[in-house]
């Protein structure tokens, strides 16, 4: 694990939580819509946010 201060870890944790929340919302919205183009766009947005929180989690683990 990299050396982080408690404040930095708290901040990164909050960012990860926000990214996960955004990811889950985009995923849920993509399941609701019927327009294929909008569904694709929402799924791509979800994937981008999932990638963000995954990278941050890996960064913290070092």
Helices and strands as residue ranges (DSSP letters): H 6-32, H 36-61
